Every structure is written in C-alpha cells, then in structure tokens.
Amino acid sequence: MADIAHPALREEQAHLAETLTLVEAQQKVSEEELVQARKELADAFKYDRDNRDILELRNILFDRAQQTVRNLAAARLKPYFTRIDFTETGGEGQTYYIGRHTVMKQDELEPEVVDWRAPIANLYYSGQIGPMHYVTPDGEVRGELTLKRQIGIENGELQTIFDTDVVSKDAYLQSVLGEAAGDRLRDIVTSIQAEQNFVIRYPLSRTLVVQGVAGSGKTTIALHRIAYLLYTFQDTLAPEHVLILAPNPLFLNFIAGVLPDLGVEKVRQTTFQLFVADWLDDLLPRVTQEDLTDRVLNMPDEERDRFTRLMRFKGSMDMARRLSDWLDRIETRMPPDEDIRFGPVTLFTADRLRAFLLEDEKPFPLNRRIAEFRKELTLRARDAAAKVKEWLKAETDRRTDALRAALPEGEERRLRLVKLYHSRDQRLKETDQRVKPFIESVMARFPAFSPLRLYRDFCADLLAESPDGSDAALAAGYTLERIAGSRVDPEDVAPIALIAMRTHELPRLDTRHVVVDEAQDFSMMEFLLLSRMTRGASMTIVGDLMQGIRSWRGMTDWRPLTEELLAGKAAQHQLLTSYRSTIEIMSLALRVSKKRPAPGQEGAKPVLRHGPEPELTAFRNAKEQAVQLERIIRAWQADGLSAIAVIDRTDAQLRSIAQALPEDLRAHMLDVNAAQYEAGLLLARASDVKGFEFDGVIIANAGEKRFPDRELDAKLLYVCLTRPLHRIACLYEKTLTPLLA
C-alpha cells in the first residue's frame, strides 16, 4: 500500500473496504444473471427463431447483463475516483463518491457510487469549494460544496488522496498527466477539466464545433461526450444511432478501447470514405488511396497555390451549388417533348408526362421517378393494347356482318371469312407482341443516370462555361484528367454521392448523432453531404486549424461551417489548454505557431507541468544523424519511455533511418492503413502522426531545407512538435529551420 499522509486515511480505507465488499457481492449476482441471460438467449434461438421481437429482447437483456459484469469487474479494481460533500440549501450535508460506473447499495434504490455522467457529478468537474449549483431534469439544485477530494485507487488499493483545500488543484491533474503513454488514448474521466466538461455535457439537440489546440483532449472528450449522451438520453438514443468518423483505420484502432472502458459498445466507428462507400455500394467507383499531402507540401510555391485554389473550389459550397443547379437543368430536360402514343391511343401528352416526372414524382430521386413512370407506362400500354384488340374484334365483327350481307353462302364467302379471321388473329397477336418493345423504345429515350457519368458530364460543362484560368475551370479540368480511368480521388466522393442522392434511392440511415474528428481536414461539401446523409443529425465536430496540414483541401475558418451550412443550428467552443505536453515542449511548439499563426485562433496555453528541456542537435551527415538518434533513443528507453516516434517527411527518408539503426531497437513503420496499432519505437511520416501521442518524439531532421518557412510546413512541424507527452528532440542538418529560431 502507498504511504499516504492524510488525516482522512482511515476513514477512506474503511469506506473503500465496504464498497469493495458490496461490489464483490453484486458481482456474484450479476454473473448468475449473465448465465441465465445466456441460457434464455440460446433457448430463444432454438425455439423462437422466427419471433424477431423475442430474439431482440433476449439479445438486449444478454448485452445488458454482460455489460453489468464488465462494469463491476472494472469497479472492483477502481470503484471510484473522487468524493464530494454537498449541502443543499435548507438541507443536510450529503457525501457522494463518483466513479466510472454506478454501484448500487444493497437492497436500496440509492447508489453507493454515482456514475460520472450523473448531474451531481458536475459539482466535481466544474465546481470549487463554496456556493455551487447543478441542474437535474427536475430543475436547479443550489447549495454549498464543502469538500472536493480526489482519490487514487489501483487494483482495489488506495494510492493517493488529494483535497482541493489542502493542495494545489493542479497536483492531481499533474500526477495523471505524468503517466506514460499506452497503446491507446488514456482514460481521463478522473481528470476532466471545466472547459472539457462543457463540451461533454453540451445539449444533444445542437451541433457543437470545437476548436481545440493540440493536446487539449479533443478526441477523448468527444468520445466521453458519446458516453454521456448515451447515459443521459438512453430512452431516445442508442449506440447504434451514433457515428464516429476518424481520419484513418489505424487511428480507429488507437481510440478503440476508450468507449468499451466507459461501458459503451456497438457505436459505429469508421472513416468518411468508408462510410460513404458502404452507403453507395457499387454506385461509387474505386477511390485512390494516395495521400497527396506530401506531394502538395513539396510543390513549388506557384504550383501549390494553383493546386490549392482548384482543390478548395472543388470542395466548396460554390461547387455544390453549381452541381445542384446543373442537376436541376438535367432534370428539366429529362421528359421527351412529344406525346407518347401506342397505335391510335395517346398514353401521355407531353405536358402530362412533364407534370408526372417533374411534379407528381418530385419528392423521389430520378431513377425512382423513371421506375414509377415505367410502371405507369406499362399499365397504360397494356390498357391501350386491350383497347386496340377490342377495336380489332369489333371491326372484324362489323366486316363479317357486311360480308354475310353482301355475299351468298358459299365457298367464296367462306374463304373471305377465313381470311378475315386469320388477319384478325394475326393483328391481335402482333398487338400483344408490340407492348414490350414499345415500352423499351420509350424508356430508351431516358438517359442512364450513372453518378460517375453525370459527374464527368458536369465537369465537362463546367469547364466549357467557365473563364480560362478561373478556379472553376481549373477544378473541372483537373478532375476530368484524374477520372479518365475507372478510379476517382477522395475529393470526388462527396460530389458523386450528392449526385447519387438525386438519382438513386439509397438506404435510410438512422443516425442521430455524429462525431467528426480532425474536422479541419473536411471540405464544406463533405460536411454538406454528411448533413444530408444523416438528415440533419446533431454533431460534435472537433478539430484544430493550426494542425490543418490538409488546408489545401480542408477548412481554414470555422465560420462558413457554423454561419452558412449550419446557420442557427450550431455553436462554437474553444479548448485552449494543452494537457498533453510539458511547458518546455509546448514553448518550443509555440515558436512555430507564433511565426505562422492560424488566422483568428488563440494560441495554446500549456498546463503547469514541467519536464526536460527540448534537445536541439545539429548533424553534418547521415552517419552522425544515426549516432545521435541511437543515443537519444537508448537514453529515453533507459528512463522508462516506451512509446517513441522518430519522425521525418518521406518513406524513403524513414527507410534510410531504419537501415542505419541497430536491429535490437526493433524500430517499425507507422502504417495508418493498418488494422492494429502497436507502440514501441515507431518510424513515422510527419503527415501521418496527427491525432497520435507518444512518450517522446525525435524529429529526425528539423533543418531549414526540411521545414522551410512556409504556411503548410509550419503546420506540419507544429503537429510533430505537439505529439510527445514528456520528451522532444530535434536533430537538424547544419542549419535549424527558421520556424524554430
């Protein structure tokens, strides 16, 4: 047991022992309930396989029992992390212990441990000693917070006790932040700060755009927000209704453990491209996997400026409006101008056909309208064929009567009647045979609404009608060159999907809340598509414009998103405190952001946590670089740092470093498309490390040639500098980048 000097030590030890006894008793009961739930689920599959309602109920009860067992297993190791004493106005003082999961008192409806998402837990996250209040579904509760005590428990043993009236309020936070990085994001329930708590508990009904500096906990806070929303709105919001969009598959694995640790399962976690591709199925062509970031960063200034212009236009609301107007024109030109006739029968006048397609069926996509028209055309054609056949029969009867009146009975009359009936039967048969080819010939007048083909046609028309050298012409010309084959770029996914929404009937998505991570990499058109796909679901949008290394195609300002696309339906909030890195590391990173700031954004404010000074070391050649890298790595590993990243710009540069490092260091490449995240000594491209964190980071070459004083290079360097928790070293060839001068 840890050596704890605190006057309430015995009191807290006794309470912990009582709580653990309660948890153990509930564990036994919950494990028995899980066995029973598993048996009932198996019986349902055996005897009620065709009864979906029973199967669904048994599944829900089994999942709930399984989650309870998991929660209690976690509570046995760490049942709670804080205690607060609160006295309601006019009432008596009450003590509350707060943990990750609720623990109920034996044979009572009162909790022994309160869930961190409960309303009263707000007193811990946003309150200080003294007069306080919190809001419940029944209204506001006022009173006085008399004690706020952080309690560290590991493996069921008391480790630390901090009172805010005894030690600095930052002491406990610093002890949490001082831990080493693991294989994934860490649990932060115990150390959520007031500005983060605001994001977590923001109302479900409105979209929140969070501009958070590097290390402010954006991703983790967004995940905790999901856990809070599912707890608070469990009657209307299920995990299946929530979607998380992350930048790449590896990052999904990096964050995968956070929600299960919070008792949340079955939330869909994917990337934007995979989400859209799954929705469109075979309507979306194969998308290239090439990341253009490094190519853009290495372009000459003039070429990069031109490329940025066309890519920003390609993802803009202007492009989306032009595409919508073009589709309106295509739709208007769709109906044929002439009447549709089957023989002597008019099935549709041109005006009626136009009204049917453009007014009656207006709510439906074009392919659905054409399908409905085909059904109506088939019915009318068959009805017209029946009328033609009735007319043929009646005409034959009339001619038969005329022949019998004109000719006496005999061979000539018989032969002429036989000929007449044969002609009738032949024409009746021909009438039936004409129906299907007639329908096909009419339907052939309508174009095939292939989203890719329409996209090509749109770009061709846009190029033809736009002035030479304009952003629109540049975007259209570039796109036509790129989609000449069967593949499209990631930037083409949104416009093709918007076309598909107009042309095809797509699956309805029951998504009610969306979390968008690294949102600065999204274009406005992608946000437009996402809003339409989810039919206006509320969103938690988190990003950092200073980390916008893909600003050549993404966001450079949040205002168009909040004021134009989400006008009146969104709010913006800033997270300015950086919790990840030490003051010394953030001071180095802030040199870059001050030289090349993101317009309109405030700089990061590091939390009060000190560490070793950054190491800036010059080298003259590759051999010296390798020596310095090995020296730093071995020293850091000896100090207990396990997750270390060596960062450079290109794969070729990293392969060269890998060959120069000793094999016993076991360095391996960071692959953002990998299914599994593995910590250790990583070699990573600068453009791939955004969103990740490491114990220590070594920038293999922060020289002037590697990181020239340009906007995108500054953002890339800033991203690299803000990845470490504890140590950073910058090697540089001959001359340090002016961004760090």
Stockholm file with secondary structure:
# STOCKHOLM 1.0

chainA/1-741         MADIAHPALREEQAHLAETLTLVEAQQKVSEEELVQARKELADAFKYDRDNRDILELRNILFDRAQQTVRNLAAARLKPYFTRIDFTETGGEGQTYYIGRHTVMKQDELEPEVVDWRAPIANLYYSGQIGPMHYVTPDGEVRGELTLKRQIGIENGELQTIFDTDVVSKDAYLQSVLGEAAGDRLRDIVTSIQAEQNFVIRYPLSRTLVVQGVAGSGKTTIALHRIAYLLYTFQDTLAPEHVLILAPNPLFLNFIAGVLPDLGVEKVRQTTFQLFVADWLDDLLPRVTQEDLTDRVLNMPDEERDRFTRLMRFKGSMDMARRLSDWLDRIETRMPPDEDIRFGPVTLFTADRLRAFLLEDEKPFPLNRRIAEFRKELTLRARDAAAKVKEWLKAETDRRTDALRAALPEGEERRLRLVKLYHSRDQRLKETDQRVKPFIESVMARFPAFSPLRLYRDFCADLLAESPDGSDAALAAGYTLERIAGSRVDPEDVAPIALIAMRTHELPRLDTRHVVVDEAQDFSMMEFLLLSRMTRGASMTIVGDLMQGIRSWRGMTDWRPLTEELLAGKAAQHQLLTSYRSTIEIMSLALRVSKKRPAPGQEGAKPVLRHGPEPELTAFRNAKEQAVQLERIIRAWQADGLSAIAVIDRTDAQLRSIAQALPEDLRAHMLDVNAAQYEAGLLLARASDVKGFEFDGVIIANAGEKRFPDRELDAKLLYVCLTRPLHRIACLYEKTLTPLLA
#=GR chainA/1-741 SS CCCCCCTTHHHHHHHHHHHHHHHHHHHHHHHHHHHHHHHHHHHHHHHCTTCHHHHHHHHHHHHHHHHHHHHHHHHHHCSCSEEEEEEETTSCEEEEEEESSCEECTTSSSEEEEETTSGGGHHHHHCCSEEEEEEETTEEEEEEEEEEEEEEEETTEEEEEEETTTSCHHHHHHHHHTSCCCSSCCCCGGGCCHHHHHHHTSCTTSEEEEEECTTSCHHHHHHHHHHHHHHHTTTTCCGGGEEEECSSHHHHHHHTTHHHHTTCCCCEEECHHHHHHHHHGGGSCEECCCCCHHHHHTSCHHHHHHHHHHHHHHTSHHHHHHHHHHHHHHHHTCSCSSCEEETTEEEECHHHHHHIIIIITTTSCHHHHHHHHHHHHHHHHHHHHHHHHHHHHHHHHHHHHHHHHHSCSSHHHHHHHHHHHHHHHHHHHHHHHHHHHHHHHHHTTSCCCCHHHHHHHHHHHHHHHSCTTSHHHHHHHHHHHHTSSSEECGGGHHHHHHHHHHHSCCCCCCCCEEEESSGGGSCHHHHHHHHHHTTSCEEEEEECGGGCTTTTTSCSCSHIIIIIITTTTEEEEEECEECSSCHHHHHHHHHHHHHSCCTTCCCCEECSCCCCCCEEEEESSHHHHHHHHHHHHHHHHHTTCCCEEEEESSHHHHHHHHHHSCGGGCCEECCTTCSSCCCSEEEEEGGGCTTCCEEEEEESCCBTTTSCSSHHHHHHHHHHHTSEEEEEEEEEESSBCGGGC
#=GC SS_cons         CCCCCCTTHHHHHHHHHHHHHHHHHHHHHHHHHHHHHHHHHHHHHHHCTTCHHHHHHHHHHHHHHHHHHHHHHHHHHCSCSEEEEEEETTSCEEEEEEESSCEECTTSSSEEEEETTSGGGHHHHHCCSEEEEEEETTEEEEEEEEEEEEEEEETTEEEEEEETTTSCHHHHHHHHHTSCCCSSCCCCGGGCCHHHHHHHTSCTTSEEEEEECTTSCHHHHHHHHHHHHHHHTTTTCCGGGEEEECSSHHHHHHHTTHHHHTTCCCCEEECHHHHHHHHHGGGSCEECCCCCHHHHHTSCHHHHHHHHHHHHHHTSHHHHHHHHHHHHHHHHTCSCSSCEEETTEEEECHHHHHHIIIIITTTSCHHHHHHHHHHHHHHHHHHHHHHHHHHHHHHHHHHHHHHHHHSCSSHHHHHHHHHHHHHHHHHHHHHHHHHHHHHHHHHTTSCCCCHHHHHHHHHHHHHHHSCTTSHHHHHHHHHHHHTSSSEECGGGHHHHHHHHHHHSCCCCCCCCEEEESSGGGSCHHHHHHHHHHTTSCEEEEEECGGGCTTTTTSCSCSHIIIIIITTTTEEEEEECEECSSCHHHHHHHHHHHHHSCCTTCCCCEECSCCCCCCEEEEESSHHHHHHHHHHHHHHHHHTTCCCEEEEESSHHHHHHHHHHSCGGGCCEECCTTCSSCCCSEEEEEGGGCTTCCEEEEEESCCBTTTSCSSHHHHHHHHHHHTSEEEEEEEEEESSBCGGGC
//
